[in-house]
Amino acid sequence: MEEDREGIAMEEDEDTRCHARAKQRGQQTFTLVEQDRTSPRTILFWIGENFETASQEKLRDAFEMALRMREFSGRKWAD
């Protein structure tokens, strides 16, 4: 299994593949983490902006992620 710069094992998951595909296309990415208080609202903004064009599955996945992030007990403002 591959390790990151800090020696933490990285598993090949959908997020990793998504970032790799974007990098191959020369696209920039930005990662939201659940501890950031603004992450759920940022996702809700994305849903609103893509409501007419994104698939129901993507919209549902995004909404469910926003709900899970909202429930994270260690949320804080960005450093």
Backbone bond lengths (Angstrom), bond angles and torsions (degrees), N, CA, C in turn:
res aa  C-N    CA-C-N  psi(-1)  N-CA   C-N-CA  omega(-1)  CA-C   N-CA-C  phi
1 M - - - 1.452 - - 1.525 108.30 -
2 E 1.324 116.54 138.50 1.454 123.11 -179.57 1.525 110.29 -71.18
3 E 1.357 116.12 149.25 1.456 120.69 177.85 1.518 109.81 -116.50
4 D 1.342 116.22 149.73 1.454 119.47 176.88 1.521 110.10 -83.83
5 R 1.335 116.71 -174.55 1.469 121.19 -176.26 1.518 112.80 -60.81
6 E 1.312 118.01 -25.03 1.459 121.51 -179.54 1.525 112.09 -95.13
7 G 1.323 117.14 7.31 1.456 121.11 178.30 1.511 114.05 80.52
8 I 1.322 117.47 13.67 1.459 121.45 179.46 1.523 108.59 -87.98
9 A 1.325 116.58 130.47 1.466 120.76 -179.14 1.514 110.36 -62.78
10 M 1.327 115.62 133.26 1.463 121.46 179.06 1.515 108.50 -109.19
11 E 1.310 116.25 125.68 1.453 118.91 175.87 1.525 108.74 -92.68
12 E 1.306 115.42 148.65 1.464 121.19 178.56 1.522 107.69 -78.46
13 D 1.314 116.92 104.46 1.462 120.41 178.79 1.525 109.62 -125.17
14 E 1.306 116.23 -178.73 1.462 120.43 -176.77 1.517 111.80 -62.48
15 D 1.341 117.89 -38.43 1.465 120.20 177.87 1.518 111.00 -60.71
16 T 1.326 116.81 -44.05 1.457 121.49 -179.92 1.520 110.72 -63.18
17 R 1.324 117.00 -43.98 1.468 120.55 179.35 1.524 111.08 -66.02
18 C 1.321 116.96 -38.19 1.463 121.32 179.45 1.530 110.25 -63.08
19 H 1.321 116.75 -45.43 1.467 120.64 178.36 1.525 110.90 -63.86
20 A 1.322 116.87 -39.81 1.469 120.44 179.19 1.523 111.23 -64.30
21 R 1.327 117.24 -41.98 1.471 120.52 178.52 1.523 111.11 -63.30
22 A 1.326 117.15 -42.22 1.466 120.55 179.13 1.526 110.15 -63.61
23 K 1.314 116.82 -42.71 1.466 120.86 179.14 1.533 111.13 -62.28
24 Q 1.329 117.02 -41.37 1.470 120.79 178.01 1.520 111.67 -61.23
25 R 1.331 116.78 -31.88 1.466 121.06 179.30 1.529 111.99 -87.26
26 G 1.340 116.70 1.62 1.456 120.85 179.60 1.520 113.56 76.43
27 Q 1.329 117.32 22.42 1.464 121.69 -179.23 1.519 110.75 -96.52
28 Q 1.309 116.03 146.28 1.455 122.52 175.69 1.527 109.26 -82.77
29 T 1.316 116.96 152.45 1.462 121.35 176.10 1.525 109.30 -128.86
30 F 1.312 115.95 160.97 1.463 123.17 176.82 1.516 106.55 -141.29
31 T 1.306 117.11 127.82 1.459 121.67 -175.84 1.522 111.40 -101.21
32 L 1.319 116.19 131.61 1.456 122.14 173.48 1.524 108.13 -98.23
33 V 1.324 116.38 139.45 1.466 120.29 177.04 1.527 109.05 -118.90
34 E 1.324 115.61 152.31 1.452 119.99 -173.66 1.517 113.86 -67.40
35 Q 1.318 119.03 -22.03 1.465 119.03 179.90 1.528 112.44 -74.05
36 D 1.322 117.66 -18.20 1.462 121.62 179.24 1.533 109.50 -77.83
37 R 1.317 116.36 119.49 1.477 121.04 -176.64 1.524 112.75 -58.43
38 T 1.324 117.84 -25.34 1.466 120.22 -176.63 1.525 113.45 -86.88
39 S 1.312 118.54 -9.11 1.468 120.76 -176.46 1.526 113.78 -58.60
40 P 1.342 119.82 -49.71 1.473 118.20 -179.39 1.531 112.99 -59.71
41 R 1.322 117.44 -41.43 1.465 119.99 179.59 1.521 111.50 -68.07
42 T 1.309 116.84 -34.49 1.462 120.27 177.50 1.527 109.65 -63.54
43 I 1.326 116.27 -41.56 1.465 120.24 177.84 1.531 110.29 -64.76
44 L 1.335 117.30 -42.35 1.465 120.12 178.55 1.535 111.03 -62.40
45 F 1.324 117.36 -36.97 1.468 120.35 175.63 1.524 109.81 -62.21
46 W 1.351 116.73 -44.09 1.468 120.92 178.87 1.534 109.87 -59.51
47 I 1.324 116.85 -43.38 1.468 120.77 178.95 1.523 109.85 -58.74
48 G 1.315 117.00 -47.25 1.459 120.71 -179.42 1.518 112.78 -61.13
49 E 1.317 117.02 -40.40 1.456 121.36 -178.84 1.530 112.56 -73.19
50 N 1.322 117.52 -24.05 1.464 121.68 -176.20 1.522 113.28 -113.45
51 F 1.326 116.82 11.93 1.458 122.26 -174.45 1.527 113.23 -57.80
52 E 1.299 117.64 -37.90 1.460 121.21 -177.04 1.531 113.38 -80.97
53 T 1.327 117.55 -21.73 1.467 119.63 -171.47 1.530 114.88 -113.29
54 A 1.322 117.75 -28.37 1.470 120.16 -178.28 1.522 110.33 -77.79
55 S 1.318 115.42 152.84 1.468 119.98 178.43 1.529 110.20 -68.32
56 Q 1.321 115.74 156.44 1.458 120.13 176.54 1.518 110.84 -57.66
57 E 1.319 116.47 -37.34 1.468 120.30 -180.00 1.525 110.99 -62.09
58 K 1.335 117.11 -46.62 1.473 119.91 179.44 1.518 110.73 -64.05
59 L 1.327 116.93 -43.19 1.462 120.11 179.60 1.524 111.08 -63.06
60 R 1.315 116.74 -42.89 1.468 121.28 179.11 1.526 110.82 -64.60
61 D 1.334 116.80 -45.77 1.471 120.60 178.35 1.522 110.93 -58.65
62 A 1.333 116.15 -43.60 1.461 120.50 -179.32 1.529 110.53 -64.16
63 F 1.318 116.92 -44.04 1.464 120.68 -179.88 1.521 111.26 -63.71
64 E 1.320 117.05 -43.61 1.462 120.68 178.52 1.527 111.02 -62.96
65 M 1.331 117.40 -37.44 1.463 120.72 177.15 1.527 110.25 -64.90
66 A 1.322 116.98 -42.72 1.466 120.52 178.36 1.526 110.93 -60.09
67 L 1.327 116.67 -41.37 1.467 120.20 178.22 1.526 111.39 -64.36
68 R 1.335 117.02 -43.76 1.473 120.01 178.81 1.526 110.66 -63.36
69 M 1.327 116.85 -42.46 1.468 120.14 -179.86 1.526 110.91 -64.56
70 R 1.322 116.66 -36.94 1.462 120.98 179.91 1.529 111.67 -62.16
71 E 1.319 116.67 -30.49 1.463 121.29 -177.58 1.525 113.55 -84.16
72 F 1.333 118.12 -8.49 1.466 121.06 -178.90 1.533 109.26 -62.96
73 S 1.321 116.77 126.89 1.471 120.98 -173.19 1.530 113.46 -76.00
74 G 1.312 118.24 -19.19 1.462 120.34 -176.35 1.521 114.03 -97.33
75 R 1.339 117.24 25.94 1.467 120.11 -177.55 1.519 110.96 -66.21
76 K 1.338 114.89 142.26 1.468 120.41 178.53 1.527 108.25 -151.32
77 W 1.312 115.79 167.33 1.456 121.18 174.68 1.525 108.58 -73.29
78 A 1.307 116.90 151.52 1.467 121.55 -178.12 1.531 110.19 -59.45
79 D 1.318 114.80 146.76 1.473 120.91 178.20 1.510 111.24 -75.15
